[in-house]
Amino acid sequence: MVTRKALVALASAGLVFGSTAAAAAPAAADVRVASPVAEAEGLGGSWAWILALIIAAGVIGVIASDGDEEIPVSP
């Protein structure tokens, strides 16, 4: 029981002090270089049209497959 408590305390202390040490560490200036993100969030013209056509085809297919078949209902 004491060993379990000691291991839990050691693990939690490691998490607390590890994140604190990582936040306090000086960042090197040339380690990370920024990436261009001008069009990163856009879907793009062709992909948006293709996705819209697939969705439209699915909706039309569901509507077309809905037949006027009589479903038996018990009285």
trRosetta pair geometry for C-beta under 8 A, 3 or more apart (Angstrom, degrees):
i j d omega theta_ij theta_ji phi_ij phi_ji
1 4 5.8 -52 -151 32 31 112
1 5 6.6 28 153 -14 64 106
2 5 5.8 -55 -150 39 34 110
2 6 6.2 35 152 -20 67 107
3 6 5.6 -55 -147 37 31 112
3 7 6.3 30 155 -19 65 106
4 7 5.9 -56 -148 36 29 109
4 8 6.4 28 154 -17 64 106
5 8 5.8 -54 -146 38 31 110
5 9 6.2 31 155 -18 65 107
6 9 5.7 -55 -146 38 30 111
6 10 6.2 31 154 -20 64 108
7 10 5.6 -53 -143 37 31 112
7 11 6.3 31 156 -19 64 106
8 11 5.8 -55 -146 37 30 110
8 12 6.3 24 158 -14 65 108
9 12 6.0 -57 -144 40 29 106
9 13 6.2 29 157 -18 64 109
10 13 5.8 -55 -144 39 28 110
10 14 6.3 32 154 -22 62 107
11 14 5.6 -54 -150 34 30 114
11 15 6.6 30 153 -19 63 103
12 15 5.6 -50 -149 33 36 112
12 16 6.4 32 155 -16 67 105
13 16 5.8 -55 -145 39 32 108
13 17 5.9 13 164 -3 69 113
14 17 6.4 -61 -132 49 24 97
14 18 5.5 28 165 -26 63 117
15 18 5.9 -54 -133 36 20 112
15 19 6.5 13 168 -11 58 108
16 19 6.6 -67 -155 37 21 100
16 20 6.4 16 153 -15 61 114
17 20 5.4 -56 -142 41 35 114
17 21 6.0 36 159 -21 69 106
18 21 5.9 -55 -145 37 27 108
18 22 6.3 25 155 -18 62 108
19 22 5.6 -53 -145 37 33 112
19 23 6.3 31 156 -18 65 106
20 23 5.9 -58 -148 38 29 108
20 24 6.2 16 158 -10 65 114
21 24 5.9 -63 -140 44 29 104
21 25 6.4 47 156 -44 64 98
22 25 5.8 -38 -148 7 31 118
27 31 7.0 -120 -179 36 78 129
27 32 7.9 -40 -178 19 115 112
28 31 4.1 93 75 -27 108 112
30 33 7.7 7 -162 -66 55 89
37 40 4.2 -43 -156 -3 75 136
37 41 7.6 46 172 -20 97 86
39 42 5.0 -52 -167 30 78 121
39 44 7.8 69 167 -80 119 79
43 47 5.0 -133 161 89 90 116
43 48 4.7 105 100 -64 129 93
43 51 7.4 -62 177 10 144 143
44 47 4.5 68 70 19 103 109
44 48 6.6 -176 82 -14 50 90
45 48 6.1 -66 -152 34 24 108
45 49 6.6 16 159 -13 63 109
46 49 5.9 -58 -150 38 33 108
46 50 6.2 32 155 -19 67 108
47 50 5.7 -54 -144 38 32 111
47 51 6.2 32 157 -18 66 108
48 51 5.9 -55 -146 39 29 110
48 52 6.3 29 154 -19 63 108
49 52 5.6 -54 -145 38 31 112
49 53 6.3 32 156 -19 65 106
50 53 5.8 -55 -148 37 30 111
50 54 6.5 31 154 -19 64 105
51 54 5.8 -53 -148 34 32 111
51 55 6.4 29 155 -16 65 106
52 55 5.8 -55 -147 38 31 110
52 56 6.2 30 154 -18 65 109
53 56 5.6 -54 -142 39 31 111
53 57 6.2 33 157 -20 65 106
54 57 5.8 -53 -146 36 29 111
54 58 6.5 30 154 -19 62 106
55 58 5.7 -55 -152 35 31 113
55 59 6.5 30 153 -18 65 105
56 59 5.8 -53 -147 36 33 109
56 60 6.3 30 155 -15 66 107
57 60 5.8 -55 -144 41 31 110
57 61 6.1 35 155 -22 64 108
58 61 5.6 -54 -145 36 29 113
58 62 6.5 28 157 -18 64 103
59 62 5.9 -54 -150 35 31 109
59 63 6.4 27 154 -15 64 108
60 63 5.8 -57 -146 40 32 110
60 64 6.0 28 157 -17 67 111
61 64 5.8 -57 -139 40 28 108
61 65 6.1 22 163 -17 64 111
62 65 6.1 -59 -142 38 26 106
62 66 6.8 35 155 -32 60 102
63 66 6.0 -52 -159 18 31 114
